[in-house]
């Protein structure tokens, strides 16, 4: 049975889906360990993709299974096939300004009488 046929059995529960993906990788002759070693990262970094959105690793795992990432994680992608989550810093973000605001909130100015 190939992976596209196995997609019919893809669980809706996120935890069960992660286990299913590990099983499908094993059935196709791949492991998270081998993929992480091949891409130069630790196993835990690769496994984190099963719980949290990580577009790069979603694509790596999907390629290893011969499917598209949006087939494995449909809730993480929009109808156009692009990730449906914000990335990067918000517009107008300034590290210095942000740090100054955090410090001002942490140490409020003394009240005048």
N, C-alpha and C positions, 0 to 999 in steps of 0.2 A: 504494500500500500504506500503510495507516494504522499508527500506532505500536503499537496492540494486536496487529496482525498481525506487526509487526517483533519484538515481545517473544519470539516463538518462537525467534529467532536470537540472543537475549541470551547472550553468552559467560559461562562459569563463571569463567574466569581474571579476576582483578580488574583487571589492567592492560589486557587486551583489552576488558573491560567499559567502562572509562573512555573508550577510543577509540570504542567502539560508541555510547556515550551522546553524545559530541561529534558523531558522524556523524548520529545520530538527530535531535539538535537542529538540525543544518544542514539535514537533509531536511525538517524541519517549519518551516523559515524563521526559526529562532532561532540565536543564537550566545551563547557564554559572555560575550563582550565586551558585547553588548547587554543581557543580563540583569544583569550586574554594574553597568553604567552606570545601568540602570533602578532598581536597588536601592541605588545610592550607595556601592559598594565597588569595590576594584580587581579586575582580572581574576584575579590570583594567589589572592586570597581565595576566589573562586568556584571556581577550578580545584582548590583544596585539598580540596573536597568529594569529588572523584573518588577521592582516596587515603585520606582520613580521615573518620570520621563527623562530620557537621555537619547536624543535623536541619533547621535552617532552610533551608539551601541544597539539601538533598535534596528538600524539599517544593517549593521554587521550581523546580528543574529538572524534577521529576516533573509539576508543574502545566503547565509549558511543553510537555511531551510528551503531556499528557492521560492520565497514568497515576498510580498511587499510588507513593509512595517505596518501599514494601516490595516492589513488583514489580521495581524496578531494583536494589535492594540487599537481597535477602532475608536475608542473614546478619546484617544490622544491625537487624532487627526481629523481635520475638517473634510467636507465633501470634495474639496479640490485636491486632497492628498497631501496638503501641507500641515505641519504641526500646528495645533490650535492653542499654543501657549505662548506667553510673552517671553522674549529673551532679551538680554542686555539691560542696560540701564535706562531708566525713564528719561524722556526728553527734558532738558534743562538741568540735569543732574550735575553737580559739581562736588568732587570729593572734599575740597577745602570747606565749601559752604556747608555741606552735610556734617562734617566733623565739628564745625563751629556751632551748628544748631544742636548737636548732641551734647556738647560741653555746656552750652547755655542752659539746656534743660536739666542737666545733671547738677550744676552748681548755680541755682537761681541767685540773682542779685539781691542783696539785703534790702529790706523795706525801709523807706525813709519816713520819718515822723514829722 
